[in-house]
C-alpha cells in the first residue's frame, strides 16, 4: 500500500497560506491604526508638558526621519522646559526583528554622517545595546526594548538620571 503524499502536501500548503494571510492582515491592520505606546508620567522629577500618542506620534516620527516606517504604536513626550528638558520618542514595530532593523538603520545613517548627531559610544545595559550621541545641545540615547525603539533627548544636567529612569520604564 502506497501512501499518498499529494493530498497531505496540499493541505499543509493550504494551512500555511491561511496562516500567512492572517498574519499579513494583522500586520496591515496594526500599521493602519497605530496604538498609543506608554510614556512615563515624569522623568528626572519633571512632569509632562506635551504629549502625543498613536497615529499623531507616528506622524511625528515620520516627519523627523523624512520617511514612513511600518509602526504599530507610538508616543512622544516632552518633560520640563528648555535648560532642564527631556524629550522621549517611542515607536512600536509589529515585531522585534523589525525594531532591531530600525535601530540598525538608525545606527548606520548616523555613522555615515547623515544626521546632526555625533556618536559618543555604545554600551550594553541589561542585555541590550544602548547608543549614545550628542547633538542639538543635548545628549541623546536610543535603544530597542522588545518591539519598541526608544529615543531619549535630554539636557546635560539631568542626563544620567533621565536615562536610568527611562531604561527602568522600558526594560
C-alpha positions as CSV (number, residue, x, y, z in Angstrom):
1,X,0.0,0.0,0.0
2,X,1.5,3.3,-1.1
3,X,0.9,6.4,0.9
4,X,-0.4,9.4,-1.0
5,X,1.6,12.4,-0.1
6,X,-0.1,14.8,-2.6
7,X,-3.2,15.5,-0.6
8,X,-1.3,15.9,2.7
9,X,1.1,18.3,1.0
10,X,-1.8,20.3,-0.5
11,X,-3.5,20.5,2.9
12,X,-0.3,21.6,4.6
13,X,0.3,24.3,1.9
14,X,-3.3,25.5,2.3
15,X,-3.0,25.8,6.1
16,X,0.3,27.7,5.7
17,X,-1.3,30.0,3.1
18,X,-4.2,30.8,5.5
19,X,-1.8,31.4,8.4
20,X,0.4,33.7,6.2
21,X,-2.7,35.6,5.0
22,X,-4.0,36.1,8.6
23,X,-0.5,37.3,9.7
24,X,-0.4,39.8,6.8
25,X,-3.9,41.0,7.6
26,X,-3.0,41.5,11.2
27,X,0.2,43.4,10.2
28,X,-1.6,45.8,7.8
29,X,-4.3,46.4,10.5
30,X,-1.6,47.2,13.1
31,X,0.2,49.8,10.9
32,X,-3.1,51.3,9.6
33,X,-4.2,52.2,13.1
34,X,-1.2,52.6,15.4
35,X,-1.9,52.3,19.1
36,X,-0.6,54.5,21.8
37,X,2.7,53.5,23.3
38,X,3.2,54.0,27.0
39,X,5.1,57.1,28.4
40,X,6.3,57.6,32.0
41,X,4.3,60.3,33.9
42,X,7.5,62.0,34.9
43,X,11.3,61.7,34.1
44,X,14.0,63.1,36.4
45,X,11.4,64.8,38.5
46,X,9.9,66.6,35.5
47,X,6.2,66.4,34.6
48,X,4.9,66.0,31.1
49,X,4.4,69.3,29.3
50,X,3.4,68.0,25.9
51,X,2.4,64.5,24.6
52,X,1.1,62.8,21.5
53,X,0.1,59.2,21.1
54,X,-0.9,56.7,18.4
55,X,-1.2,58.0,14.8
56,X,-0.2,61.6,15.8
57,X,3.1,60.4,17.4
58,X,3.8,58.1,14.4
59,X,3.4,61.1,12.1
60,X,6.0,63.0,14.3
61,X,8.5,60.1,13.9
62,X,7.9,60.1,10.1
63,X,8.5,63.8,9.9
64,X,11.7,63.6,11.9
65,X,13.1,60.8,9.6
66,X,11.6,62.1,6.4
67,X,10.1,58.7,5.7
68,X,7.5,56.3,7.0
69,X,8.2,53.2,9.0
70,X,5.7,50.4,9.5
71,X,4.8,51.3,13.1
72,X,2.1,49.7,15.2
73,X,2.3,52.2,18.1
74,X,3.9,55.4,19.0
75,X,4.2,58.1,21.7
76,X,6.0,61.4,22.1
77,X,6.5,63.2,25.4
78,X,8.2,66.4,26.5
79,X,9.1,66.9,30.1
80,X,10.1,70.2,31.7
81,X,11.3,73.3,29.8
82,X,14.5,74.4,27.9
83,X,17.6,74.0,30.0
84,X,16.0,71.3,32.1
85,X,14.2,69.3,29.5
86,X,13.6,65.7,28.4
87,X,12.1,64.6,25.1
88,X,11.1,61.0,24.6
89,X,10.0,59.3,21.4
90,X,8.7,55.7,21.4
91,X,8.0,53.8,18.2
92,X,6.5,50.3,18.2
93,X,7.2,47.9,15.4
94,X,4.9,45.0,14.6
95,X,7.8,42.6,15.5
96,X,11.0,42.5,17.5
97,X,13.0,41.8,14.3
98,X,11.6,44.9,12.6
99,X,12.5,47.1,15.7
100,X,16.1,45.6,15.5
101,X,16.3,46.5,11.8
102,X,15.1,50.1,12.5
103,X,17.8,50.5,15.2
104,X,20.4,49.1,12.8
105,X,19.4,51.5,10.1
106,X,19.5,54.4,12.5
107,X,23.0,53.4,13.6
108,X,24.2,53.2,10.0
109,X,22.7,56.5,9.0
110,X,24.2,58.3,12.0
111,X,27.6,56.7,11.5
112,X,27.5,57.8,7.8
113,X,27.2,61.4,9.0
114,X,23.6,61.8,7.7
115,X,22.3,63.5,10.8
116,X,23.1,66.3,13.3
117,X,24.2,63.8,15.9
118,X,27.7,62.7,16.8
119,X,28.1,59.2,18.2
120,X,29.9,59.1,21.5
121,X,29.7,55.4,22.3
122,X,27.6,52.4,23.0
123,X,27.3,50.1,25.9
124,X,25.4,47.0,27.0
125,X,22.8,47.6,29.6
126,X,20.8,44.6,30.8
127,X,21.4,42.6,27.7
128,X,20.6,45.4,25.2
129,X,22.7,47.8,23.3
130,X,22.4,51.5,24.2
131,X,23.6,54.0,21.7
132,X,24.9,57.4,23.0
133,X,25.1,60.6,21.0
134,X,25.5,64.3,21.3
135,X,23.9,67.0,19.1
136,X,21.4,69.9,19.1
137,X,22.8,71.0,22.6
138,X,21.6,67.8,24.2
139,X,22.7,64.2,25.0
140,X,20.8,61.5,23.1
141,X,20.3,57.8,23.7
142,X,18.4,55.2,21.7
143,X,17.8,51.5,22.2
144,X,15.5,48.7,21.5
145,X,13.1,47.4,24.2
146,X,11.3,44.3,22.9
147,X,9.4,45.6,19.8
148,X,9.9,49.2,20.8
149,X,12.5,51.7,19.6
150,X,13.1,54.4,22.3
151,X,14.9,57.7,21.7
152,X,15.7,59.9,24.6
153,X,17.0,63.5,24.2
154,X,17.9,65.2,27.5
155,X,19.7,68.3,28.7
156,X,23.1,67.6,30.2
157,X,22.5,68.3,34.0
158,X,19.8,65.6,34.2
159,X,21.0,63.2,31.5
160,X,22.1,60.2,33.7
161,X,19.0,60.4,35.9
162,X,16.7,60.6,32.9
163,X,18.5,57.7,31.2
164,X,18.3,55.4,34.3
165,X,14.6,56.1,34.7
166,X,13.8,55.6,31.0
167,X,15.7,52.3,31.0
168,X,13.7,51.1,34.0
169,X,10.4,52.1,32.4
170,X,11.3,50.3,29.1
171,X,13.1,47.1,30.3
